[in-house]
Each structure stands twice: as C-alpha cells, then as structure tokens.
Amino acid sequence: MKESLGTNNVQVVPASNGQNSKKPGCSGTQTGIVRKGRGLSERMASLRWLAALGIASGMWFAAGIPARAQDNYEIQVYGADTVDPGHTMVELHSNFTFQGSKTFEDGMRPTNHQWHETLEITHGFTDWFETGLYIFTAAQNRYGWDFVGSHIRPRVRAPKKWHWPVGVSISQEIGYQRSQFSVDTWTYELRPIVDKQLGHWYLAFNPSFDKSLHGASASQGFVFSPNVKISYDITKKVTAGFEYYGSLGPVTGFDPVAQQQQQFFPAIDLNLSPKWEVNFGVGVGVTRSTDHLIGKMILGYRFDF
C-alpha cells in the first residue's frame, strides 16, 4: 500500500504518479465541441464504474462478508494516484521485527526477529483503474524462508481530469495467508483513500475496513484500521514524514486499548526520479498487542509496459 509503499497492511506513501492532466488545445468551435462531448462520455463511464464499485462494496458490508489485513507485510499508507495506463510498478516491501512476540499464539509463529519480503506488481489499465498482486514471504532463523500467501487488489480512482480538490480512490483487497502466520486464512479489505498536496506538505488518510472470510475472526465483523501519513518536502529529493497504522477493533465496538494495534513510523521518502520510489522508516508499537520495534523499507520501479 504507491501504492504505493503502502496493509495489518500498513503504510502511506504517495502512490505512483498519474498522467499529466493537461488538456489538449482546441482550434475551432466544432473541434472543441467534439472533444467536450467525448470527455463527458468518458467521465460518465467512469462515474458508472465508481458507482458500481460503491454499491458492490456496500453489499459486501451489509452482508457481513469478511476481511482483515495481513500483519506487517506491506507497511505503507496509500496515496490516491494509480499507475499510469499501460505501465507496471514493481515494489519490494522489506521489514524486520527487532522486538515482537516470542511465543506461539493460536498456532501462529512468534514475530520476534522475523524478516518479511513482499513482492508487489501493479499494472495500470486506464487513468482510473489498476490492479495489484502481492506475494508475501517470511524468514526466521528457526524456520528458514517460507511462503506466507498472496493477495489481489483492484483499485479505482477519481481521474485527475475531474479536478477534484482532493485525490480520492477506493481499493479492495482479497487473499490467502497460511495459518502459521495468521489466524484468518482468507481476508477482505475495503480501503477508501483520500490525499492532498498543500505546498510542501502532503496528507493522506486510509480509513480501512478489514473482514475475515475464513478463520478465528470470521464472526467478528468488519474491523476499523485507520492509516495516516503526514509529510513535508525538505528538499526536492528528500521528504520527511510521520505514518500511523492502527487496528482498533470491530466497527460495532472498539477493543480495549491494550488489545488494539497502534504503530507510529517516522519515515523518509527519497524522490530520486519519476520512475523510482524509495521509502524507509522505523516504527514503534505502543500497545501490548503490537510488535514493539520494526524497521521497514520500500523500493519500487515503474516500467513502461
């Protein structure tokens, strides 16, 4: 999750850069009318897709269909941008738990000194739709390197040509993880995304809703997992920020604070070129249910295919 570098899935990073929203010039009244009509048609088509997604999401929610983000495999706050149409973004999400759980819990391995590597491949199909695929792995001295699971994530956004005052997109993620790493083997996530650039400042908010489709939490309902990012451009190439990742409990009634997950990540983004994405930080968990100290890095590259 520039997707950026973003899912629990955590991390907000301004996702991939979208296409420029410059409008082509018009010469002549007739040409202008034709272009305007075509733009309106494209906008109405996009609106229908967004409306359909909203209705489908609402049906999932009303039906109580499950979802819960995987824990600390992709630590990132999503920005609203999607990958440009006809382009592919490849990201490697790496993190290491310096201080985590040290005993088995509900059949899950302890997280202390566990290394996670997640491969994310995202392709842009239009200026408002992309799909991402995740492959999760974990390594630990006692167990070696293991496959954890995989997720697929379609996402739609409000196209830049609409000129909304904020960036808006909606991500849905569904997938499987092995029981050694999660008490919920199949999960679903609905993640609205809102972001805004204000001069040197960047703000992003991901009020995510997770549901277990199969596993110990399947009867729990949707869990509210808010993620937030605030950053400031120190120079043209260096951005310093603060990221927050939480999992507060079911929307019908939050868990006691000690049972919630709360992580705070001071982080740095390096803006090396339009094709590269680099983010790294160190996070501190502040509740008993959260891994206490984690280091993370995201390295991404945009391909022209």
Secondary structure, DSSP 8 states (H G I E B T S, - for coil): ----------EEE--------------SHHHHHHHHHHHHHHHHHHHHHHHHHHHHHHHHHHHT------SSSS-EEE-S----BT-EEEEEEEEEEEE---S-BTTB---TT-EEEEEEEEEE-SSSEEEEEEEEEEEETTTEEEEEEEEEEEEEE--GGG--SSEEEEEEEEEEE-TTT-SEEEEEEEEEEEEEEETTEEEEEEEEEEEEEEETTTTS--EEEEEEEEEEESSSSEEEEEEEEEE-EETTS---GGGSEEEEEEEEEE---TTEEEEEEEEEE-STTS-SEEEEEEEEEEE--
